[in-house]
Amino acid sequence: MTAPLDVLVVGAGPTGLALAAELRSYGTAFRVVDRSLDRTHESRALAIQPRTLEALAGFGVAGELVARGNPAMQLRMHLPQRVVQMPLFDIGLSDTAYPFLLFLSQAETESILTEHLAAQDVVVERDTELVRLELGGSSVICRIRHGDGSEETVEARYVVGCDGAHSTVRTQASIGFEGYAYPQTFLLGDLEVDGLEPGAVHTYMTGSGMLFFFPLGSPTTWRMLAMRPPGVPEAEVTLGLLQEITDEYTPDRLVLRDPVWMTEFRLHNRGAAHYRSGPCFLAGDAAHIHSPAGAQGMNTGIQDALNLGWKLALVCRGRAPAELLETYETERAPVGRSVLRFTDRAFTIGTSRTPLIRFARTQLAPRLAPLVLRATGPRGRVFRTVSELGIHYRRSPASTAGSRPPRKGPRAGDRLPDLPRGLQARSAGPGWHLFLSGPPALWPAERFASVLRGRDDVISIHRLGAESPWPDAVQGLVRPDGYLGYVARGAQLEGIRAYLERWLPVRHG
């Protein structure tokens, strides 16, 4: 048996790769294995939300993601009598450096993350499968099988299942996966389309359902997504079939050609009963699967990984109590449930054939769309939700407001906004960051010496001037994942001292 690991990461999709990058940034002893022979080469998930770009910026990969992607800013809703143009993410996103939905195939996202890991001397072990888990006192005994048929026993303190909807880790840990399958079958094609205006998302709303064309860019210009119409028998997905469906769903003379990937699939709406069982954790599709409505799946998984990664790293290093790991499910399970509800509602509206919803989709939507689009308040709230910038952990035990919380500005549990621009860059990378707002005379270095002594290697101090997000004299302690763990007004240190003693106790001896 090889030397014990801190963490065994099972699955090397976007979630597993993001977790590996986070663990590597802390020098954690880990391995990442995946049963597939190679990374994904099909497009699959194709959009990255602003919050995910922020979260990945600390690894230095956000710029490359943006450079390879397409920040589409327009939606064309093709209604029965008109085409409604709608800007995407034009409001509600003033506090981020990435105020757009980035269209980039999952294949490209995985490629960039894999390149980053390779530059950090991390090898993704492909064609390597987890076979069995057994608890062994304070560790997990893992049996893994390599492509040549040989088997190996690996001991790890923790195992994280990033291994998708059919997760072996979830099964071995006896965690339930509750939910249901949708009855519809969907068809997908990455191809070229003649007659379609470039640089926008196109959706055609009909009584039978909805047809989408997304600007993919690479390996083809477009992704087509449609529900198999009623009466069309199950059969091999061909270019002819996709053309027939396009002709049925739209009056436009669109010509499909040069496909590089075509497939059909069924969708599920399922969530894990728990995100943790002892030393075993779940993240990404292993914890939640749902419809692609709102482009939430891959993004939610990556953010699962980055919430969990720093906690595992600090606990394994002895810098944080094991209790910190309990906050993973507390914080991320509500997010997963919210995504399941949101995508289910959007999916039902877009696909239902019940008379009432069909009437709303084909008759009410064309009349109400112009009014709704002029209502900037509701539109901004929708964009804020879809972008995932509104996610917060205010109810987490790891989010604490001092005795005098700020009157304005971000609260404990909120994401640190990037306003003024560049604020997030100051807290990028591993470790915690203490932001001090207000007159410099309030924050002489010697005042924090006793509070931070023994924690200098994990906490950086930033004194803010005009770039502060708070109008008051405030102490704001930012967690490694960019969320505020502690916020208080004034220069009293008792509150932050108690917070640090709970979550970042000083090592002795």
C-alpha positions as a printed Julia matrix, in Angstrom:
509×3 Matrix{Float64}:
   0.0    0.0     0.0
   1.29   3.46   -0.92
   1.9    6.23    1.6
  -1.35   7.62    3.08
  -2.99  10.54    1.29
  -4.87  13.47    2.69
  -7.5   13.34   -0.05
  -8.43  10.98   -2.88
 -10.4   12.83   -5.57
 -12.55  10.47   -7.64
 -13.56  11.97  -10.98
 -11.68  14.43  -13.18
 -14.41  16.44  -14.81
 -14.6   20.2   -14.14
 -15.56  19.61  -10.49
 -12.72  17.2    -9.75
 -10.18  19.32  -11.64
 -11.21  22.46   -9.73
 -10.93  20.57   -6.43
  -7.49  19.3    -7.42
  -6.36  22.85   -8.25
  -7.55  24.1    -4.86
  -5.86  21.28   -2.95
  -2.64  21.81   -4.9
  -2.57  25.5    -3.99
  -2.3   24.47   -0.32
   0.25  21.72   -0.85
  -2.22  19.0     0.15
  -1.2   15.36   -0.42
  -3.8   14.08   -2.87
  -4.41  12.02   -6.0
  -7.1   12.46   -8.63
  -8.34   9.42  -10.56
 -10.88   8.99  -13.34
 -12.22   5.87  -15.02
 -12.26   7.54  -18.45
  -9.35   7.06  -20.82
  -9.22  10.77  -21.63
 -10.8   14.06  -20.68
 -14.05  15.18  -22.29
 -13.74  16.17  -25.94
 -17.44  16.79  -26.59
 -18.77  20.24  -25.78
 -21.29  19.12  -23.08
 -21.71  21.99  -20.58
 -21.19  25.18  -22.53
 -21.55  28.24  -20.31
 -19.54  29.68  -17.42
 -21.25  32.03  -15.0
 -19.66  35.23  -13.62
 -19.29  33.78  -10.11
 -17.44  30.75  -11.45
 -15.0   32.97  -13.35
 -14.39  34.92  -10.14
 -13.8   31.72   -8.21
 -11.31  30.4   -10.79
  -9.45  33.7   -11.09
  -7.26  32.8    -8.11
  -5.66  30.03  -10.18
  -4.81  32.44  -12.97
  -7.04  30.68  -15.52
  -9.98  33.1   -15.82
  -8.22  35.18  -18.47
  -7.57  32.13  -20.65
 -11.18  30.98  -20.25
 -12.44  34.38  -21.39
  -9.94  34.49  -24.25
 -11.15  31.15  -25.64
 -14.84  31.78  -24.98
 -17.63  33.89  -26.39
 -19.2   36.44  -24.01
 -22.58  36.49  -25.77
 -24.63  39.47  -24.67
 -27.88  39.09  -26.64
 -30.9   36.8   -26.64
 -33.27  36.51  -29.6
 -36.67  35.14  -28.6
 -38.45  33.99  -31.77
 -42.14  34.2   -30.89
 -45.01  33.29  -33.24
 -45.52  36.85  -34.51
 -42.3   38.66  -33.62
 -38.68  38.45  -32.54
 -37.91  40.01  -29.17
 -34.33  41.12  -28.59
 -33.07  41.04  -25.04
 -29.62  41.91  -23.7
 -28.14  39.28  -21.4
 -26.6   40.32  -18.08
 -26.88  44.04  -18.88
 -27.95  45.01  -15.35
 -27.47  43.73  -11.83
 -23.81  42.79  -12.35
 -21.92  46.02  -11.68
 -19.86  44.44   -8.87
 -17.99  41.85  -10.92
 -15.15  41.95  -13.43
 -17.04  39.34  -15.5
 -20.48  40.84  -16.26
 -21.39  38.32  -18.93
 -22.35  34.73  -19.58
 -19.29  33.11  -21.17
 -20.03  30.48  -23.78
 -17.22  27.93  -23.76
 -17.46  24.19  -24.22
 -16.78  21.89  -21.3
 -14.01  20.34  -23.36
 -12.17  23.68  -23.43
 -12.82  24.3   -19.74
 -11.38  20.9   -18.83
  -8.43  21.47  -21.16
  -7.53  24.76  -19.45
  -7.85  23.3   -15.96
  -5.81  20.25  -16.95
  -3.08  22.47  -18.39
  -3.02  24.44  -15.14
  -2.64  21.27  -13.08
   0.1   19.94  -15.36
   2.03  23.18  -14.83
   1.71  22.48  -11.08
   3.08  18.94  -11.55
  -0.3   17.32  -10.91
  -0.96  14.17  -12.94
  -4.57  13.16  -13.55
  -4.63   9.35  -13.37
  -6.85   8.28  -16.27
  -8.22   4.79  -16.9
  -8.16   4.32  -13.13
 -11.34   3.27  -11.34
 -12.42   3.25   -7.72
 -13.69  -0.25   -6.93
 -14.34  -0.3    -3.19
 -14.28   1.86   -0.07
 -13.79   0.62    3.48
 -13.51   2.62    6.66
 -10.25   1.96    8.45
 -10.32   3.81   11.74
  -9.27   7.4    11.03
  -8.93   6.84    7.26
 -10.58   5.28    4.24
  -9.1    2.21    2.56
  -9.71   2.54   -1.18
  -9.3   -0.2    -3.74
  -8.59   1.18   -7.2
  -8.19  -0.67  -10.49
  -5.93   0.46  -13.31
  -6.56   0.01  -17.01
  -4.2   -2.95  -17.25
  -6.29  -4.83  -14.69
  -3.89  -4.38  -11.77
  -5.31  -3.21   -8.47
  -3.9   -0.97   -5.77
  -4.88  -0.17   -2.2
  -4.84   3.51   -1.29
  -5.31   4.92    2.19
  -6.74   8.44    2.46
  -8.07  10.59    5.26
 -10.89  11.81    3.02
 -12.46  10.77   -0.29
 -14.4   13.17   -2.51
 -16.77  11.82   -5.12
 -16.71  14.09   -8.16
 -17.65  11.08  -10.27
 -20.97  12.12  -11.72
 -24.54  10.95  -11.67
 -23.58   7.29  -11.29
 -21.11   8.04   -8.51
 -19.26   5.05   -7.08
 -18.36   7.07   -3.99
 -22.02   7.88   -3.36
 -23.02   4.24   -3.79
 -20.19   2.91   -1.62
 -20.98   5.48    1.08
 -24.67   4.42    1.02
 -25.94   7.94    0.33
 -29.38   8.1    -1.27
 -29.97   9.9    -4.56
 -33.56  11.1    -4.57
 -35.64  12.49   -7.41
 -37.09  11.51  -10.76
 -36.48  11.34  -14.49
 -38.25  13.64  -16.95
 -40.26  11.8   -19.6
 -38.99  13.84  -22.54
 -36.09  12.91  -24.79
 -33.76  15.64  -25.98
 -31.65  15.92  -29.1
 -28.37  17.78  -29.27
 -26.09  18.7   -32.13
 -22.89  20.72  -32.37
 -22.91  21.94  -35.97
 -22.97  24.8   -38.42
 -26.18  26.7   -39.21
 -26.77  28.86  -42.28
 -29.29  31.68  -41.93
 -28.84  32.32  -38.19
 -27.7   35.71  -36.93
 -24.31  35.22  -35.2
 -23.32  36.44  -31.74
 -26.59  35.74  -29.94
 -28.58  32.99  -28.25
 -31.66  32.06  -30.27
 -34.75  30.38  -28.87
 -37.91  29.42  -30.75
 -41.05  29.05  -28.63
 -43.76  26.74  -29.96
 -46.63  24.69  -28.7
 -44.5   21.55  -28.94
 -41.67  22.97  -26.88
 -38.6   25.1   -27.36
 -35.68  25.0   -29.78
 -32.35  26.58  -28.82
 -29.26  27.59  -30.73
 -26.31  28.58  -28.55
 -23.15  30.3   -29.89
 -20.54  27.67  -29.17
 -17.57  28.92  -31.21
 -15.5   25.74  -30.95
 -15.45  23.04  -32.23
 -18.43  24.37  -34.2
 -20.26  27.68  -34.35
 -23.55  26.46  -32.88
 -25.14  24.02  -30.48
 -28.68  23.0   -31.24
 -30.88  21.68  -28.43
 -34.46  20.52  -28.89
 -37.03  18.18  -27.43
 -37.93  15.2   -29.61
 -41.39  16.1   -30.96
 -44.34  13.85  -30.12
 -44.83  11.1   -32.66
 -41.2   11.04  -33.75
 -39.99   7.51  -32.95
 -36.78   6.79  -31.09
 -34.03   6.4   -33.65
 -30.42   7.24  -34.34
 -29.79  10.97  -34.24
 -28.95  12.11  -37.75
 -28.47  15.46  -39.42
 -31.66  14.81  -41.38
 -33.64  14.33  -38.16
 -32.28  17.54  -36.65
 -33.14  19.4   -39.87
 -36.7   18.04  -39.81
 -37.16  19.22  -36.22
 -35.72  22.63  -37.04
 -38.09  22.98  -39.99
 -41.02  22.06  -37.73
 -40.08  24.42  -34.89
 -39.17  27.52  -36.89
 -40.49  29.34  -39.96
 -36.96  30.56  -40.72
 -35.1   28.86  -43.53
 -32.22  27.52  -41.46
 -29.84  24.99  -43.01
 -27.93  22.66  -40.69
 -24.61  21.18  -41.81
 -21.23  19.8   -40.79
 -22.09  18.23  -37.41
 -19.22  17.15  -35.16
 -21.35  15.67  -32.36
 -24.96  14.53  -32.23
 -26.67  12.66  -29.43
 -29.92  12.19  -27.53
 -30.39  12.08  -23.79
 -32.86  12.04  -20.94
 -32.8   14.46  -18.06
 -33.14  13.84  -14.33
 -33.84  15.98  -11.31
 -32.1   14.31   -8.37
 -30.23  15.34   -5.26
 -28.11  13.44   -2.76
 -29.73  12.88    0.63
 -26.47  14.12    2.18
 -23.28  15.67    0.85
 -21.18  13.82    3.41
 -20.99  10.46    5.11
 -18.09  10.35    7.56
 -14.86  10.89    5.6
 -16.65  10.68    2.21
 -17.92  13.82    0.45
 -19.88  14.44   -2.76
 -19.59  17.36   -5.16
 -20.98  18.27   -8.57
 -23.21  15.81  -10.43
 -22.56  13.19   -7.75
 -24.58  15.45   -5.42
 -27.13  16.99   -7.8
 -28.26  16.55  -11.4
 -30.93  18.57  -13.15
 -31.94  20.11  -16.46
 -29.47  22.47  -18.19
 -31.87  25.39  -17.78
 -29.95  28.47  -16.69
 -26.54  26.85  -17.25
 -26.18  25.98  -13.57
 -24.82  22.41  -13.49
 -21.07  22.63  -14.15
 -20.9   25.98  -12.39
 -22.56  24.67   -9.23
 -20.18  21.7    -9.22
 -17.07  23.86   -9.53
 -18.28  26.05   -6.69
 -19.0   22.94   -4.58
 -15.36  21.96   -5.11
 -13.94  25.34   -4.21
 -16.08  25.55   -1.07
 -14.85  22.15    0.09
 -11.23  22.28   -1.09
  -9.81  24.9     1.25
 -11.63  23.38    4.21
 -10.13  19.95    3.56
  -6.7   21.51    3.04
  -6.69  23.48    6.3
  -8.08  20.58    8.33
  -5.47  18.21    6.88
  -2.72  20.71    7.73
  -3.98  20.99   11.3
  -4.79  24.68   10.82
  -8.55  24.32   11.25
 -10.77  22.08   13.4
 -12.55  19.11   11.84
 -15.78  20.95   12.68
 -15.1   23.21    9.69
 -15.88  20.31    7.35
 -19.41  20.16    8.71
 -20.08  23.56    7.15
 -19.69  22.13    3.63
 -23.11  20.49    3.57
 -24.63  23.29    5.61
 -23.57  25.81    2.98
 -23.77  23.91   -0.29
 -26.81  21.65    0.15
 -29.24  24.62    0.2
 -27.59  25.9    -2.99
 -28.05  22.5    -4.62
 -31.7   22.33   -3.59
 -32.31  25.85   -4.89
 -30.77  24.95   -8.25
 -32.95  21.84   -8.48
 -36.09  23.92   -7.86
 -35.08  26.71  -10.26
 -34.15  24.44  -13.14
 -37.25  22.28  -12.66
 -39.56  25.3   -12.9
 -37.77  26.67  -15.97
 -37.79  23.23  -17.57
 -41.51  22.76  -16.95
 -42.39  26.13  -18.48
 -40.29  25.42  -21.54
 -41.41  21.86  -22.23
 -44.84  21.2   -20.75
 -47.65  20.26  -23.12
 -50.44  20.95  -20.64
 -52.97  23.37  -22.19
 -52.45  26.12  -19.62
 -48.66  26.24  -19.87
 -48.74  25.88  -23.67
 -51.15  28.84  -23.8
 -48.83  30.86  -21.58
 -45.8   29.97  -23.7
 -47.35  30.62  -27.11
 -49.97  33.29  -26.42
 -49.15  35.22  -23.24
 -45.36  35.29  -23.66
 -45.46  37.17  -27.0
 -47.68  39.85  -25.47
 -45.96  40.17  -22.1
 -42.32  39.84  -23.18
 -41.87  43.51  -24.21
 -43.33  44.71  -20.9
 -41.26  42.3   -18.85
 -38.06  43.27  -20.65
 -38.62  46.94  -19.88
 -38.92  46.14  -16.15
 -35.26  46.44  -15.2
 -35.8   45.47  -11.54
 -37.13  41.94  -12.14
 -34.71  41.4   -15.03
 -31.78  42.39  -12.85
 -32.88  39.99  -10.11
 -33.13  37.14  -12.61
 -29.65  37.86  -13.95
 -28.31  38.07  -10.41
 -29.73  34.63   -9.64
 -28.59  32.98  -12.85
 -25.08  34.47  -12.56
 -24.77  32.87   -9.08
 -23.42  36.15   -7.69
 -26.31  36.23   -5.22
 -25.29  33.01   -3.46
 -24.54  33.61    0.21
 -23.86  31.64    3.38
 -25.39  33.99    5.95
 -26.88  31.1     7.95
 -23.63  29.15    8.14
 -21.98  28.74   11.54
 -18.79  29.91    9.79
 -20.44  33.3     9.06
 -20.47  35.62   12.07
 -21.52  39.24   12.4
 -19.85  41.19   15.17
 -21.79  42.99   17.88
 -21.96  46.03   15.59
 -22.58  44.83   12.02
 -22.11  47.38    9.21
 -25.09  49.52    8.32
 -24.32  49.19    4.61
 -22.19  46.97    2.43
 -21.65  43.19    2.35
 -22.58  41.17    5.42
 -21.11  38.06    7.01
 -21.73  35.16    4.64
 -21.89  37.37    1.55
 -19.53  37.16   -1.39
 -16.92  39.92   -1.39
 -18.04  42.22   -4.23
 -15.51  43.42   -6.78
 -16.55  47.02   -6.34
 -14.59  49.15   -6.56
 -12.97  47.06   -9.28
  -9.87  45.15   -8.25
 -10.99  44.41   -4.69
 -11.25  40.68   -5.37
  -7.79  40.58   -6.91
  -6.36  41.6    -3.55
  -7.84  38.48   -1.94
  -7.12  36.01   -4.75
  -5.13  32.89   -4.0
  -5.02  30.64   -0.94
  -5.47  31.88    2.61
  -7.72  34.27    4.49
  -7.71  38.04    4.01
  -8.49  40.68    6.62
  -9.77  43.94    5.14
  -9.65  47.0     7.39
 -11.77  49.96    6.37
 -11.68  53.42    7.89
  -9.08  55.87    9.23
  -5.57  54.31    9.24
  -5.07  55.5    12.83
  -7.63  52.88   13.93
  -5.48  50.03   12.68
  -1.9   50.29   13.89
  -0.01  47.04   13.3
   0.61  46.44   16.98
  -3.14  46.26   17.71
  -3.43  43.07   15.65
  -0.2   41.47   16.74
  -1.77  39.38   19.49
  -4.82  38.45   17.4
  -2.85  37.29   14.38
   0.16  35.82   16.16
   0.61  32.25   14.98
  -1.69  32.83   12.02
   0.58  34.97    9.87
   0.96  32.18    7.31
  -2.76  31.94    6.61
  -4.05  35.53    7.04
  -3.04  38.6     5.0
  -3.97  42.14    6.06
  -5.26  44.79    3.63
  -5.9   48.38    4.69
  -8.54  49.96    2.5
  -9.02  53.55    1.55
 -11.54  54.79   -0.98
 -11.84  51.3    -2.44
 -13.69  49.98    0.59
 -17.14  48.42    0.03
 -18.18  49.73    3.46
 -18.76  53.41    4.35
 -17.8   52.77    7.99
 -14.74  51.66    9.9
 -15.11  47.91    9.39
 -13.21  44.67    9.96
 -14.01  42.2     7.19
 -12.41  38.75    7.23
 -12.64  37.08    3.82
 -12.5   33.3     3.62
 -10.34  31.55    1.01
 -13.4   31.06   -1.23
 -14.16  34.78   -1.4
 -17.01  34.92    1.14
 -16.98  37.02    4.28
 -16.62  34.93    7.43
 -16.64  37.79    9.93
 -17.74  41.44    9.62
 -18.02  44.09   12.32
 -17.88  47.87   12.69
 -15.42  49.6    14.94
 -11.99  48.76   16.28
 -12.94  46.34   19.05
 -11.14  43.02   18.55
 -12.96  40.67   20.9
 -15.34  39.44   18.22
 -12.73  38.64   15.59
 -10.5   37.1    18.25
 -13.3   34.69   19.21
 -14.02  33.9    15.55
 -10.38  33.06   14.85
 -10.04  30.96   17.97
 -12.97  28.86   16.78
 -12.1   28.44   13.12
  -8.36  29.11   12.94
  -6.95  28.13   16.33
  -3.24  28.67   16.88
  -1.13  25.54   16.81
   0.96  24.9    19.9
   4.05  22.77   20.21
